[in-house]
Amino acid sequence: MRVLLAEDNVLLAEELIDNFSRLGYATDWRADGRDVLHEGLHGNYDIIILDLGLPGKNGLEILHDWRKQKLGTPVLILTARDHWSERIDGLKAGADDYLTKPFHPEELNLRIQALLRRAHGSSNQPALSVGQLTLQENDQTATRDNQSWSLTAAEFSLLRCFMLQPGKLLSKSQLMEHLYDAETERDSNVLEVHINHLRRKLGKSIIETRRGQGYIFTGE
């Protein structure tokens, strides 16, 4: 999954980027509100973490502009402002969730997972299930028929992307957009390596190749 992090506190941003990396998220970080506005509209993100107190342009104005331009990406507001009226303003502006600082990283992680599942029409449970295959987000393992496989961060991120969109044809470029941040060099051969690793662990038929088009997660 690909995250846009809008936060001007450098230390907090670095902590969150490390946290998201452990979860298998690719993160683009922007600290200026004007850059955040542009990235949100033109980047292909699964979720946006938005601080309200940004320099250049504040978070509420950015959120208003995004929703006015029909940006449907889930937005979680992360801010030190804890007055109830400001929370209401954020939700009215189109935020999907709201978390005040200071916060526990585990709570943020769970809220993000819930928003991602909701955005893809999945049930709000601490695991993803397609057919007999279940992906445990907390410990990054896949289970089926009483068998369990530990996944690398890349395998977990890729499998989650597939399982959120079962039966949908996903091109290489779409998959790489959601797996890599803007600073990482993207190599389609590396993507194929990760897919082959998943097939070896979970079965060859779990991911179907459509030559010249992309891949489909079958769940079989």
Stockholm file with secondary structure:
# STOCKHOLM 1.0

chainA/1-220         MRVLLAEDNVLLAEELIDNFSRLGYATDWRADGRDVLHEGLHGNYDIIILDLGLPGKNGLEILHDWRKQKLGTPVLILTARDHWSERIDGLKAGADDYLTKPFHPEELNLRIQALLRRAHGSSNQPALSVGQLTLQENDQTATRDNQSWSLTAAEFSLLRCFMLQPGKLLSKSQLMEHLYDAETERDSNVLEVHINHLRRKLGKSIIETRRGQGYIFTGE
#=GR chainA/1-220 SS CEEEEECCCHHHHHHHHHHHHHTTCEEEEECSHHHHHHHHHHSCCSEEEECSSCSSSCHHHHHHHHHHTTCCCCEEEEESCCCHHHHHHHHHTTCSEEEESSCCHHHHHHHHHHHHHHHTTCCSSSEEEETTEEEETTTTEEEETTEEEECCHHHHHHHHHHHTSTTCEECHHHHHHHHSCTTSCCCHHHHHHHHHHHHHHHCGGGEEEETTTEEEECCC
#=GC SS_cons         CEEEEECCCHHHHHHHHHHHHHTTCEEEEECSHHHHHHHHHHSCCSEEEECSSCSSSCHHHHHHHHHHTTCCCCEEEEESCCCHHHHHHHHHTTCSEEEESSCCHHHHHHHHHHHHHHHTTCCSSSEEEETTEEEETTTTEEEETTEEEECCHHHHHHHHHHHTSTTCEECHHHHHHHHSCTTSCCCHHHHHHHHHHHHHHHCGGGEEEETTTEEEECCC
//
